[in-house]
């Protein structure tokens, strides 16, 4: 089971203490934007996945699914993407000290 971070942690906790000398402006902007989203509970993740699955496995095909089903699935997909970006932000903040400061390409790629 995936380990999640505490929901009680403030949303910007992981990005606020980044030293600007080690972080390029583009990475800092991405971290700031991503850290605004709260992590999702496992129950919420499962519900979002079910909504997407209902749309993709619709008997008439995903292209012919009712509009409310499609809209709900697309919103669920967006929430999952934001959650995954939040996980990347969390990993970045945990492992940033292991990257050499002059290796900006690796830092930006992460």
C-alpha positions in Angstrom: 0.0 0.0 0.0 1.3 3.4 -0.9 2.5 5.6 2.0 0.8 9.0 2.1 1.8 12.1 3.9 -0.2 13.5 6.8 -3.4 15.4 5.8 -2.8 17.7 8.7 0.4 19.1 7.1 -0.1 22.5 5.5 -0.3 22.4 1.7 2.8 24.6 1.1 4.9 22.9 3.7 7.1 21.1 1.2 7.8 24.0 -1.1 8.1 26.9 1.3 11.5 26.1 2.7 13.3 25.5 -0.6 16.5 27.5 -0.8 16.2 29.7 -3.9 19.9 29.4 -4.7 19.4 25.6 -5.3 16.1 25.8 -7.1 15.5 27.3 -10.5 12.5 29.7 -10.9 10.6 27.2 -13.1 11.0 24.4 -10.5 10.0 26.8 -7.7 6.9 27.9 -9.5 5.9 24.3 -10.2 6.4 23.3 -6.6 4.5 26.3 -5.4 1.6 25.5 -7.7 1.6 21.8 -6.9 1.8 22.2 -3.2 -1.5 24.1 -3.1 -3.4 20.8 -3.6 -4.1 18.7 -0.6 -3.3 14.9 -0.7 -6.2 12.6 -1.3 -7.3 9.8 1.0 -7.2 6.2 -0.2 -11.0 6.1 -0.2 -11.1 9.2 -2.4 -8.5 7.8 -4.8 -10.5 4.6 -5.2 -13.8 6.5 -5.9 -12.0 8.7 -8.5 -10.6 5.6 -10.2 -14.1 4.0 -10.2 -15.6 7.1 -11.9 -13.0 6.9 -14.6 -13.5 3.2 -15.0 -17.2 3.6 -15.3 -16.7 6.0 -18.2 -14.0 3.9 -20.0 -15.9 0.7 -19.6 -19.3 2.1 -20.5 -21.4 -0.5 -22.5 -21.8 1.9 -25.5 -18.1 2.8 -25.4 -16.4 5.8 -23.8 -17.2 8.0 -26.8 -21.0 7.3 -26.4 -21.2 7.5 -22.6 -23.7 9.9 -21.2 -22.4 13.4 -20.8 -22.7 13.5 -16.9 -20.6 10.2 -16.8 -18.0 11.7 -19.1 -17.7 15.0 -17.2 -17.5 13.3 -13.9 -14.7 11.0 -15.2 -12.8 13.9 -16.6 -13.0 15.8 -13.3 -11.8 12.6 -11.5 -8.9 12.3 -13.9 -7.9 15.9 -13.3 -8.0 15.3 -9.5 -5.8 12.2 -9.9 -3.3 14.0 -12.0 -3.1 16.8 -9.4 -2.7 14.2 -6.7 0.1 12.5 -8.5 1.9 15.8 -9.1 1.6 16.5 -5.4 3.3 13.2 -4.8 6.1 14.2 -7.1 6.4 17.5 -5.2 6.7 15.5 -2.0 9.3 13.2 -3.4 11.3 16.2 -4.8 11.3 17.9 -1.4 12.4 14.8 0.4 15.3 14.0 -2.0 16.4 17.4 -3.2 19.4 17.4 -0.8 20.9 14.4 -2.6 21.2 16.3 -5.9 24.3 18.3 -6.5 23.6 22.0 -6.7 25.3 22.4 -10.0 23.2 19.7 -11.6 20.3 22.0 -12.7 19.3 19.7 -15.6 18.6 16.8 -13.2 16.8 19.1 -10.8 14.6 20.5 -13.5 13.9 17.0 -15.0 12.8 15.7 -11.6 
